[in-house]
Amino acid sequence: MSRPPRNPLIPTLNGVSPSVVALPCQPPGQTPWTTVADYLAWRLPAVSLQQWCERMASGAVLTVDGQTLPPETPFRAGMRVHYWRAQPDEPAAPGPVHILFRDDHLLVADKPHFMPVTPSGAYVQRSLLVQLKRLTGVDTLSPIHRIDRETAGLVVFSCRPQDRDAYQALFRKRQVHKRYEAIAPTGTSPLPAVRHSRIVEDPDAFFRMREVEGEPNSQTWLSAGESRRGLTRYALEPVSGRRHQLRVHLWGLGRPICGDSFYPVVLRGPGEPDDRSQPLRLLAAEMAFTDPVTGQQRHFATSASLSWPDGAGA
């Protein structure tokens, strides 16, 4: 589904697109919100009431028509408020961003491990999207697919809003050939050529997925390559695009990907500090499709590579 058009009266700020929140009706029995700042501090508690007041005083909270809202603005149900995400204690970037291809319609970049595609968690300015907007000056960049924050490799962006849905439809209709690489245990059982399973959210941990009985909703083609000291480099070609699909499929085959902090057990949950010395050995390596806007055959390959974990050298 394509996004609604961005409000042209609300600009981006240092590459960050504005977020919007609609003020609801006052819930019965709850202490009423007196001001907009009261509601924002309740709705988005990661930012304190004092910080919201400071943001509003600096002109960083706006109405739909681009007017600034002072800290004393009364709460009014139905009002739509725009603001920009900010993270004052943002971690250092986990690595450089490389632009591999760019024309009037597409931009293809290599993302390092640990960097989110869009602003999330502790990363705003150092998310891939915001960095690319600042590098290129293209304020309308939008990712047409996603990869996990822990995964490195190719990410493709649409440059023009009018082209975005056509590119996103390629992924919805499974018309993109994708190849990933992973390093994981060699395993004791034969590697199947394809893995089918039903993947659903883990009811005990929202950030994890799991395989369950039922009609398959995921499919991955697999092949094994070079092996070193009990580890193998695998080529993975997902047909579907379930969240954490490759990680869950290899885990289900008794081959959890090296450096995975969620599978088979949770080593670090969301929001906990990363161990950058142990990246997830998963790389979005290649992508190919017929460009729906230009009709060209597109093929992109990453400039990155996966390193063998310590102790698995030649």
C-alpha positions in Angstrom: 0.0 0.0 0.0 1.4 3.4 -0.9 1.8 6.1 1.7 -0.5 9.1 1.8 1.2 12.2 0.3 3.3 14.2 2.7 1.8 17.5 3.9 3.7 20.1 1.7 3.3 22.7 4.4 5.5 20.7 6.8 9.1 20.4 5.6 11.7 17.8 6.5 14.3 18.9 9.1 17.9 17.7 8.6 16.6 14.8 6.5 13.9 13.7 9.0 10.4 13.6 7.7 7.7 14.9 10.2 5.7 12.6 12.3 2.0 13.3 12.9 -0.3 12.4 15.9 -4.0 13.0 16.1 -5.4 14.1 19.5 -8.1 11.7 20.6 -11.2 12.4 22.7 -10.7 12.6 26.4 -11.2 9.0 27.9 -13.8 8.9 30.7 -12.4 8.5 34.2 -8.9 9.6 33.3 -7.2 12.8 34.4 -7.9 15.2 31.5 -5.1 16.6 29.3 -5.0 20.3 29.8 -2.5 21.1 27.1 -1.2 19.6 23.9 2.1 19.1 25.7 0.4 17.1 28.4 -1.0 14.7 25.8 2.3 14.4 23.9 4.2 13.5 27.1 1.5 10.9 27.9 1.4 9.5 24.4 5.2 9.6 23.7 6.7 9.2 27.2 10.3 8.8 25.9 10.2 12.6 25.7 9.4 14.3 29.1 6.8 17.0 29.5 9.6 19.5 30.0 11.3 18.4 26.8 8.0 18.7 24.8 7.6 22.2 26.2 11.1 23.0 25.1 10.5 21.6 21.6 7.3 23.6 21.3 9.0 26.8 22.5 11.6 26.3 19.8 9.0 25.9 17.0 9.5 22.2 16.5 5.8 21.2 16.9 3.4 22.4 14.2 -0.3 22.4 13.2 -1.4 20.9 9.8 -1.1 24.3 8.2 2.5 24.8 9.4 1.9 27.1 12.3 4.0 26.7 15.5 2.2 25.5 18.7 3.4 27.2 21.9 3.8 25.1 25.1 0.6 26.5 26.6 -1.6 25.4 23.6 -4.9 23.9 25.0 -5.7 20.3 24.2 -8.4 19.9 21.6 -9.7 16.5 20.4 -9.3 16.0 16.7 -6.3 18.4 16.3 -3.4 16.9 14.2 0.1 17.8 15.4 3.3 17.4 13.5 6.7 17.0 15.1 10.2 15.7 14.2 11.8 12.8 15.9 15.0 13.6 17.6 17.5 11.5 19.5 20.0 13.6 21.4 22.2 10.7 22.6 22.3 8.9 19.2 25.0 6.2 19.0 27.8 6.5 16.5 27.0 5.2 13.1 27.9 1.5 12.8 29.6 1.9 9.5 29.7 4.0 6.3 26.8 4.1 3.8 27.7 3.3 0.1 25.5 4.5 -2.8 25.9 1.8 -5.5 23.4 3.2 -8.1 21.4 6.3 -8.7 19.2 7.6 -11.5 16.0 9.7 -11.7 13.9 6.9 -10.4 16.0 4.6 -8.1 18.7 4.7 -5.6 20.5 1.6 -4.4 22.7 1.6 -1.3 24.7 -0.8 0.8 23.7 -0.7 4.5 26.1 -1.9 7.3 25.0 -4.2 10.1 23.2 -2.6 13.0 21.8 0.4 11.0 18.0 0.7 10.6 16.6 1.5 7.2 14.3 4.2 8.6 14.5 6.1 11.9 13.7 3.8 14.8 14.9 3.2 18.4 18.1 5.0 19.1 18.8 5.9 15.5 17.3 8.9 13.7 20.0 11.0 12.0 22.2 7.9 11.5 19.4 5.8 10.0 20.0 4.8 6.4 17.2 6.9 5.0 18.1 10.1 6.8 21.7 9.8 5.9 20.9 9.3 2.2 18.5 12.3 2.1 21.3 14.4 3.5 23.9 13.0 1.1 21.8 13.4 -2.0 19.5 16.3 -1.2 16.6 14.1 -2.5 13.9 14.8 0.1 11.4 12.4 -1.5 13.5 9.2 -1.1 11.5 6.3 0.2 12.5 2.6 0.8 10.5 0.2 -1.4 11.4 -2.8 0.8 13.0 -3.3 4.2 15.8 -5.5 5.6 16.4 -6.1 9.3 18.6 -3.6 11.2 21.0 -6.5 11.9 21.3 -7.5 8.3 23.8 -5.8 5.9 23.6 -5.2 2.2 21.3 -3.9 -0.5 18.4 -1.6 0.0 16.5 0.0 -2.9 14.8 3.4 -2.7 12.3 5.2 -4.9 13.3 8.7 -5.7 9.9 10.1 -6.9 6.6 9.7 -5.1 4.8 9.0 -8.3 7.0 5.9 -9.0 6.8 4.5 -5.4 3.8 2.2 -5.7 4.9 0.7 -9.0 8.2 -0.4 -7.4 6.6 -1.6 -4.2 4.2 -3.7 -6.3 7.1 -5.7 -7.5 7.7 -7.0 -4.0 4.0 -7.5 -3.3 3.7 -9.6 -6.4 7.0 -11.5 -5.8 8.5 -10.2 -9.0 12.0 -9.5 -7.5 14.7 -12.1 -7.4 16.7 -11.8 -4.2 19.8 -13.6 -3.1 21.2 -13.5 0.4 24.3 -15.0 1.9 24.6 -16.4 5.4 27.2 -18.1 7.5 25.8 -20.7 9.9 26.7 -24.2 11.3 27.1 -26.9 8.6 24.5 -29.1 10.3 24.2 -32.8 10.7 21.3 -33.4 8.4 21.1 -33.0 4.6 20.3 -29.5 3.5 16.9 -29.4 1.7 16.7 -27.4 -1.6 13.7 -25.5 -0.3 12.1 -24.7 3.0 8.4 -24.2 3.3 6.8 -23.3 6.6 4.2 -21.2 8.4 5.8 -18.3 10.2 3.9 -16.3 12.8 4.8 -13.8 15.6 6.0 -15.4 18.8 3.2 -14.8 21.4 5.8 -14.7 24.1 8.1 -12.2 22.5 6.7 -9.7 20.0 10.1 -9.1 18.4 10.6 -12.8 17.4 8.9 -15.1 14.9 8.4 -18.8 15.0 7.4 -21.7 12.8 4.1 -23.4 13.6 1.9 -26.1 12.1 -0.4 -25.0 9.3 -0.5 -23.9 5.7 2.9 -22.6 4.7 3.2 -18.8 4.2 6.9 -18.7 3.5 9.4 -20.2 1.1 13.2 -20.1 0.7 15.5 -21.9 -1.7 18.8 -22.9 -0.1 22.2 -24.1 -1.3 25.5 -24.7 0.5 28.9 -23.3 -0.5 32.3 -23.1 1.2 32.7 -24.7 4.6 35.3 -23.9 7.3 35.6 -25.6 10.7 32.0 -26.6 11.2 30.5 -23.5 9.5 29.2 -23.1 5.9 28.4 -20.1 3.7 24.8 -20.5 2.4 23.0 -18.9 -0.5 19.4 -18.1 0.3 16.8 -17.1 -2.2 13.5 -16.1 -0.5 10.3 -16.3 -2.5 8.2 -14.8 0.2 9.1 -12.0 2.5 8.0 -12.8 6.0 9.7 -11.0 8.9 12.9 -12.8 10.0 12.2 -15.5 7.4 15.8 -16.4 6.6 16.8 -16.4 10.2 13.8 -18.6 11.2 14.2 -21.0 8.3 17.9 -21.7 9.0 17.2 -22.0 12.7 14.4 -24.5 12.0 17.0 -26.5 10.0 19.3 -26.6 13.0 21.6 -24.0 11.5 21.0 -20.7 13.3 22.9 -17.9 11.7 26.1 -16.8 13.4 25.8 -13.7 15.4 22.0 -13.9 15.7 20.9 -12.3 19.0 17.2 -13.6 18.7 17.5 -17.2 17.5 17.7 -19.8 18.9 17.8 -17.8 22.3 17.5 -14.1 23.0 20.9 -12.8 23.8 20.0 -9.1 23.5 16.4 -7.8 23.3 15.2 -4.7 21.5 16.8 -1.5 22.9 19.7 -3.4 24.6 23.3 -2.3 23.5 24.6 -4.1 20.4 27.8 -6.2 20.4 29.3 -4.8 17.2 32.1 -7.4 17.3 29.5 -10.1 16.6 27.3 -9.0 13.7 24.6 -11.2 12.3 26.2 -13.0 9.4 23.5 -12.3 6.9 23.9 -10.2 3.8 21.5 -9.0 1.1 23.8 -9.8 -1.8 21.9 -9.5 -5.1 18.6 -8.3 -6.5 17.2 -8.4 -10.0 13.9 -7.3 -11.5 12.3 -5.6 -14.6 12.0 -1.9 -13.9 8.2 -1.1 -14.1 8.9 2.6 -14.9 11.7 2.3 -17.5 11.3 -1.3 -18.7 15.0 -1.9 -18.1 16.4 -5.1 -16.6 17.9 -4.2 -13.3 20.6 -6.2 -11.5 22.3 -5.0 -8.4 25.1 -6.7 -6.3 26.4 -5.6 -3.0 30.0 -4.3 -2.5 30.1 -5.8 1.0 31.1 -9.3 2.1 30.6 -11.5 5.1 33.5 -12.2 7.4 34.0 -15.6 8.9 33.6 -15.6 12.7 36.7 -15.8 14.8 38.1 -19.4 14.8 36.7 -20.2 11.4 39.5 -18.8 9.3 41.1 -20.8 6.5 
